[in-house]
Amino acid sequence: MAKSGKDLPPERIAEAKAQRARELQAIIDRLTGELARLDSQLAVTDDQNERIMIKAEIVHFTMALQQLTRGPGPGRRKPPEAGIAVPAIPPRGPLPKQGGAAAPLEFDS
């Protein structure tokens, strides 16, 4: 039977965390190198379509790098009023519908 992460000894857990940190740092280094390569390629390119494609790649890699370096935790914060409870029906009853008078119901036509 395979051991779960909670059953492992502390030194194995620390080793696994260190390995993940090294892997993450390698990815960050690779993205940083790609960004430097794209910046130098952008500086020497005169073709407008090629420049647009390179700029799009730069934005993509920059966003990926920001997401990796942000670290764990919530990516987006909720507004302060998100936790306020709101009743489904107002305390004085439902609001009247907007519009004119009710249409007469004639079933004898």
Residue, then its C-alpha position, 0 to 999 in steps of 0.5 A: m500500500a502506498k503511503s499518503g503525504k501525511d504518512l511520510p516522515p518529515e525529512r521526506i516531506a522536506e525533500a519533496k518540497a525542496q524538489r518542487a522549489r527547484e523545479l519551479q525555479a527552473i521554470i522561472d529561469r526558463l521563462t526569464g531567458e525566453l523573455a530576454r530572447l524575445d526582447s532581443q528579437l523584437a529589437v532587431t525585427d522590422d516586419q510589423n506582423e512579426r513584431i506583433m507576434i513577438k509582443a503577444e508572446i512577451v505578454h503571454f510569458t510575462m503573465a505566466l511569470q507573474q502567476l508563478t512568482r505570485g505564490p500560493g493563495p487566492g489569486r483574486r480578492k473579493p470586494p468587501e461587501a461580498g460577505i454581507a447577507v442580503p435577504a431574498i425578499p425585502p422585509r416589507g414584502p416584494l416590490p410592486k411590478q412596474g408598468g400601467a394598470a392590469a389588463p382586464l381579463e375577459f373570458d366571454s368573447 
